[in-house]
Amino acid sequence: MPYTLTPIGTVQSPYTQKFGIPRQPQLVPAAQIILMLNPAFTADSVRGLDGFDYIWLQFLFHDAISEGWAQMVRPPRLGGKQKMGVFATRSPHRPNHIGLSLLRLNRIDTAGNRVRIHCQGGDLLDGTPILDIKPYIPFAEAHPQARAGFVNGAPALLNVIWQPESHPEQLAPEHRALIEQSLAQDPRPAYQDIPERIYGATIAGKEMKFQIANGIVRILSCD
């Protein structure tokens, strides 16, 4: 039988478009996000949560719903060429479009009429609906020796070089770190390798133009 889920809040994120978002949480430590709970949830709803270093966030891939889902998908880790079953991947194109991220909990702000949960290592689109929040419990949920299928360790990072005309010195240090860490993840589709192509991404309100070739990201402009 069908069920109805009502979001408990929304995500405030520096990523306002899908292109450029990290493919997993914690890959970009500089990605600071805020979980903004609806007014119905008061300080009582998060009492004791500040005693945990990490939280599980369940959310809705709202921007992928219109794209539907498929039984098999092409994971970026496999170069976008080999198919795997959707339930063997973290693809947003799922039957119920539910996502799960493990986030570092920095602090909780309960002042005013909204609860704000500040986290880092976010991999979420701005405006993402929040479905639930749960504390991360290491003894029950950490299994570092477990097999990870076709996912063998963290992806290799690209080197990031700022062209002088991009004026990186004008950026706040936290914004520069966010941009560098995000682009180092290689946001291109896994099957795409066109050195002469100029890509664009919006990160922390900055319009980035860059090229990628030979393991190097060259940032051409930052407006």
N, C-alpha and C positions, 0 to 999 in steps of 0.2 A: 504494500500500500504506500502511496506517496506521503512524504512528510514535508513540512514547511520549516525552513530555518530562517531566523531573523538575525541579521548582523548585530553585534554588540558594540560596534564602533568602526572606525576607519583608520587607515594608515596614512601618516604624513611622511613622505619620502622625498629624497632629492632626485629620484628617477621619475620623470613625468612622461616617458615613453618606454615601450618595451625594449627597443634596441639600446644596448648598453647596460642593462640590468645584469648583475652577476647571476650565473646559472645555479649557484648554490649559496646558502647562507654562510657567513664567516669568511668568505673569500676576500671581501673588501672590508677590513675592520673600520675604515674611515666612513663607511656608509651609516650615518646616524639617522634613525627613524623614531617617530613618536607614534605610539598606539593611543589614539584618542577615543576614549570610551563614550558611549552615549550618556546623556544626563541621568538616565534612570539608574546608572551604576555609580554608586557613591564610594567613598573611601572604605566603607565596610566590605565592599566586594573584593578589595585587594589587600585586606588586612593580613599580614604575615608573608605576603609575596616578596617583600623586600629582603627576606632572609635567604633567597635563592639567587645564585649567580646567573643562571640561564633559565629561559622559559621556552615552552613549545607554543608556537602560534599556529592556529588553524585558520585558514582564510579561503576566500573564493577567488579563483582566477577569472575575475569578472570580464576582463578584456578579451578572453579567449572563448567565452560561451558561444558567441555567434559563429565561431569557426567549427563548432561541433567537436566530435571525437572520433578516434579510430581504434580498431582492435590492435593494430601494430603501428609503431612510430619509428622514426630514425633519430636515435640519440646523438647529440653533438659529439659526445665522447668517442663515438665510432665513426666519426668523419661525415656523418649525415648520409651514409651510403648503405649501411646495414640496418635491417629492421629488427626490432625487439617488441615483445608484447607490451602493451601500454602499462600493465601492472608490474613490469620489470623495470620501469623508468620513472622519472620525476616529471614527465611531460605535463604541461598544463592542459593538453587536449585529452581530458579524462571524462568518464561518463557523468560524474557530478562536479567536475572542475574544482575539487577541493585540494588545497595545498597545505603543506606543513613545513615550517621553518623553525630552526633552533637558534634563538637570539640571545646575545649577551645582554643582561639586564643591568643598566647603569643606575637608574634612579626612578622613583615614582613621585609624581607631583599631584597632590590632592587638593591644592589650593583652588579657590573659586568654585565654579559649578561643574567642572569637568575633571575626570581622572585622566592624567597623562602619564603613560609609561614610556620612558626613554630607553631605547635599546641601540645596539650597534651590530654591525655585520649584516645589515639588512639586504635582502634580495627581492624587494617588493616594489610594485608600482604604486605611485602616489594615488590615494583614493581607494586602495584595496579594501574591500569589506572584511572585517574581522568576525570570525565565527566563534572562536573560543580561545582561551589562554589557560595553559597548565604549567605547573612548575616542573623543571627538569630534575630528575632524581638519579644521580650518577650510579649508585650501586645496582639499580635495577635496569638502567637504560644504556650504560656505557659498556660496549663490548669491542674493544680495539682490535682484537685478534679475529673477529668474525670475517668470513669471506664476503667480498664485495662484488662478486660477479665480474662484469666487464669494466667496472669502475676501479681503476688501479691507481689510487693516490690522487692528490690534488693535481689539477692541470698545470702544465708548464706556463710560466709567465713570460710575457714579451717585455723587451726593454722599451722604455718610453723616452723620447727625445722631443723637447720643445724647440721649434724653430724660433729664432729671435723675434720675428714679426708676430708671434702669438702672445708675446708680453706676459710670460708667467709670473714675472715679478709683481704684477699688479693684483695677483690673486691672494686672498687670505690663505695662510698655510693649510687650514683644514680643507678648503676647497681644492687646493692644488693636490693634496694627498688623495682626496676622494677621486678626482679626475684621473690621476696617474694609476691608482690601484684598480679603477674600473676598466680603463682601456688596456691595462696590462693583461687582463683576463681574455683578451681577443673577442670582442663582441660580434664578429662577423658570423654569418651562417657557416656551419662546419664544412660545407662543400664548396665554399667560395674562397678563391685565392687569386685576386686580380690586383697585382701590385700598383698599377697606375690609377686604380679607382680611388676617388676621394669620398670618404664616408662622413656622415654627419650624425651627431648625437647630442641630446640635451641633457646635461648633468648639472644639478644644483643651479639651474637657471642659466647656465652658460651654454651657448651654441658652439659645439666643438666641430672642427673640420680636421680630418686626419687621414693618413695613408698607412698601410701596413705592408711591409715587405721584408723578407729575410729575418723574421723574428723581431722586427723593430717597428714600433708605432711612432710615426712622425706627426706631431701636432702642428698643423698649419695655421690655425687661427682659433681664437677663443674670445667670443663676443658676448 
